[in-house]
Amino acid sequence: MRATQPKVQGVHPDREVMTRQRLPYFIGISGQTVNATGLSMHLVVIPPGARSEPHIHLGYETALYVLEGRVLTRWGAALEHEVVSQAGEFLFVPPGVPHQAINLSATQPARAIVARNDPAEQDKVLPFEPGQPPLDTPR
């Protein structure tokens, strides 16, 4: 049997998908879409006034680039720390750090490109309750 040749592939995300974080994503690059083996890249849209569920990314790094809007990210064991990201800025979330994203606008969506070093990252998103002990393994 002959091995499949690698190929350059374009992806046109044509529908939104609700994620485990409870935010709409437009799926771009992933293991499912292009057989990526080491990364994923998507567009996340945070509706006006909306927020993600508090969560943890188990075992992978996340980088975001904000295209539109202002997003407050609460992070830490009690979500006690905060950072605001706005259009033109990057944000880094280390593996295992509890966090929650909040759109600061009540009228405009916030949009960001999300890149991760895991091609199937949604399989490793865990809900988080502030004050719970850190997790080392999936529940």
Summary of the structure (lengths in Angstrom):
residues: 139
radius of gyration: 15.6
end to end distance: 39.2
largest distance: 56.2
contacts: 391
relative contact order: 0.26
helix: 6%
strand: 41%
